[in-house]
């Protein structure tokens, strides 16, 4: 049954968009939202509300004209029926009332099963007051945010938290750097590139460029001063060229990463995805040494 703090109607706040209406009874914006005020059990114009990513917000089709709640069904016609396998006698009638089982037939209680019927389902109206805090000229959706978005002080003061996703936002340099670093580590193709510096304060990526094999000799016993030198011929088949480096705070001449920004949360995510896609295309692009300049330039590998 509906419970409200104090007396009076159910108080709601709402966001009206073209695709749906979003409702919440968490009008104080509490972090720990009491479950007894959840709207999940209410019927809005005869239909249950849909859950959203935010547990204190629900989605309905339109501004509700009527809110109802199912009343708990009462047990009626409570009785005790003789279990199968036992004979009906004067001492064990087929059916007993609750009063009989408590008074006259207490000794044979174990031979009976409690039975009952349920009243027909009924609904009761829930009085409510709705304060529409925002009307959006377009569609809206409450969804999980992938990043810890930063907003201006003015927007944080004047905008309800659930609506901040529609406002201009950005990521910190530290978070932007972390996103880039982790994405490179997960998606780099070791055949064409390698990470040569990987720290919280700087990141360097180098391209592996195929070259004509260059022979060189190495003493494999060089680490053991008492052993006789033992030489092996080996071949260099690639050289490295720095392709990308960055840092969150400009470490020792490293370029400082630019913070990701967006007109809203969706636009920011689109900008992040576009940057990462273009960066990985550049990092994983196959390159070979130019036959004409022999190391002074590179060309794309046709593979």
N, C-alpha and C positions, 0 to 999 in steps of 0.2 A: 504493500500500500504506500501511496505517496506520503512522504514526510518532508516537512520544510522547517528551516530554522525559524523558530517563532511561529507566528500565525500569519495568515494571508496567502495569496496565490503563489504559484510556482513562478519565480522570476527568471527570465531568459534574456540572453543577448543573442543577436543574430547578424549574419552577413548575407546579403541578398546578391546573387549573381545571376547571369542569364541561364546557366545550366542547373542551378540548385540553390537551396537555402541552407545555411549552416547555423546550427543552434547549439548553445551551451548554457548550462545553469551555473557554471563557474564564473559568476559575475565579478568576483573579487580577484580573479586571476591567481588563485592559490596554487602553490606547487604540489601539494599533497591533496588531491581532490577526493573528497569523501564519496564512497561508492553509493551511499543511499540517495545521493542526488543525481546519479547517472540517469540519462534519458533513454537508456537502452530498452527499458520495459514499457515505455509509453507508446501509444498509438496516435499518430498525427494524421488527422482526417482519415482514420481507419487503417493506416499502414504503419508498420514499425519503421523507425529511423535506421539509416545505414551508419555503421561505424566509420570513422575516419582514422588517419594515422594518429591523431591526437585523441587520447582517451576521453577527454572532457568535451569533445565536439562531435556532433552528429549531423548527418546530411538528410534533408527531406526534399520533396519535389517543389514545394511552394510554401509561402507563408501560411502557417496552419490557422484554420478557422476554429478547430476543435481538437482538444487533446483528451484522450481517455486512457484508462488503466483497467486491466482485468482485475476483478475482485477475486480473492481466493475462494475456490469452490468449497462449500461446506459439506461435511459428511451427513447424510440423512439415512433413515431406515437402518440404523445400526442394529445388528443382530448377530447371533452365534448359531452356526449350522453344524450339525453333527458330521464328523469326518467320515469319509467313505470307509467301509469295512466294519462299521459298528452298527448294531441292530437298534432300530427304533423301539423303545419300550416306555413305560410310564416313568421309569427312572432316568431315561435318556431320550427325551423328545427330539424330534427332527430339528426344531428351531426354538431358540430361547431368546428372550429379550435381555438387554444389559442388566436390568433390575433382577431378573430371575437368576442369571449366572452369578450375580454378586450375593444373592440372599439364599435361594432355595437349592441351587445346583452347584454350589462352589466346589464340592468334592469331585465332580466330573468335568471340571473346567478344561482339563487337558484333552478331552475327547472332542472339543469344539474349535472351530475356526471362526475368527471374527470377520464379519462381512459388512459391507455398507454400500450405499449408492452415493453419487455426487450430484449436487444441485446443478442445474443448467448454467453454463457460463454466462456471466453478466459483466457489463462494463460500467464504470462510473466516470463522470466528467471530472477533469482536473482543471480548476481555475488557473489561469496563467496571465502574466504580463510579459510582453515582448518589447525589448528595446533594440531597434535595428541600428547597429553601430557603423555600418558601412554598406553602401550600395555600389556594386562594381558593374561597369558597363562592359561586360565580357564574361568569359568563363573563369571559374576559380576552382581550385582543388587544394585541399589540405594534405600535404604529403611529406614524407621524410626528406630532410635536407642532408645532402652528402657532406657538406662542409660547415665549419663554424663561421657563419657569416658575420661581418662587421657592418654596422650601420651608423649613420650620423647621429649625433646627440639629439638633434631636433626630431628626427624620425623616431628615435627610441622613446622620446617624451610624448609625442603626439599620435603615435600609431599603436594599435593593439598588437601584442606580440605575434598573434597568429597571422596578422596581415603584413608583417615586416618582409615576408618573402616577395612582396610586390614592389618593394622600395629599392633604390640603388644600394648596392652592397659591394664589399670587397673582402679579400682574404689578407691576412697578415703576410709579411715577407717570409716569416718562418714557416707558415703553413704552405705558402706557394712553393717554396723551395722543397719542402718535404714531399709534396704531391709530385713535383717534377722528378725528384731523385728516385722515389719508389717506382714511378711509372717506367723510367729508363731501366732500372734494375730488373723489372719484371718482363720487359719487352725487347731488350737489346738482343740483336743477333750476333753471337760471338764469332761468327764466320767473317763478319764485316766490321765489327767495332768492339772496343773494350773500354771498361771503366778503369782508369789508372789512379784516380784519387776519389775516395768514397768516405766522406766524413760528415758530421753534423754541420761543419763550418765551411766545407768546400766540396765541389764535385768537378771532375775532369773526365771527358770522354774523348777517346782518340779513334780515328778511322784506321782500319787495316787495309792498305792498298797493295794489291798484288803487283809484284815486280818479277823481272827475269831472275831466276835463281842465281844467287851470288854465293860462291864457295868460300868457306872460311874454316880454319882449323882451331880446335880447342883441346886443351890438356885436361882430360877427365880426372887426372890425379892431382890437380893443382891444389886441392884442399888438404892433401896429405903430403907434408914436407918430406917424409922419409921414403916415400915411394918414388920409383922412377917415373919420369914423365911418360905419359901414354896419350898419343894424339889421335883425334878422330876428325874426319872431314864432315862438315855439316853445311847446310845451305839455308840462306835467308830467302824466303819466298814472299815476304811482305815487309813494308815499312809503315810506321805510324805517323799520323798527322792529327794534330789537335782539331777537333770538330766542334766541341761545345764545352764551356766551363761556366760555373756560376757559384754563387754563395749567398747566404741569407743576409750577411752584413758587410760584404766587401772585404773579405779576408785577403790580406797581402796582395793586393792588386787584382783579385778576382772580381769580375763584374758582379754587381749586386742584382739579385733577381728582381724582376718587376712584379708587383702584386697583381693578382688577377682581380678584375673588376667586372661589374655588369649593371645593366639598368634595373635588373631584378634577379632573383635567384636562378631562374631558368636561363636568362641571358648569360649570367656568370658561368654556369655549368657548360653552356655552349661554347663560350670563349676558352674555358679550360680544355675541353675536348678537342677543339680546333687546334690550339697551340700544341698539345701533346701529339696529336696525329701528324702535324707537319714536322715537329721535331724528330719523331721516330722515323718518319719517311726519310729525312735527311741523314740521320745516324745510320740507318740500316741500308742505305742505298749502296749497291755494289759498285766499287771503283777499281780501275786498273791503271797502272802507270802508262802515261802517254808514250807511244813508240817514237814519236818525233823528238820530244824534249828530254826524255829519259830522266824523269824525276823532277823536272821543273814545273810540271803540270800533270793533271790526271784527266781521265775521260771515263764516262759511264761504261760499265761492263755490259755487253749486249745480252748476257744470260738472263 
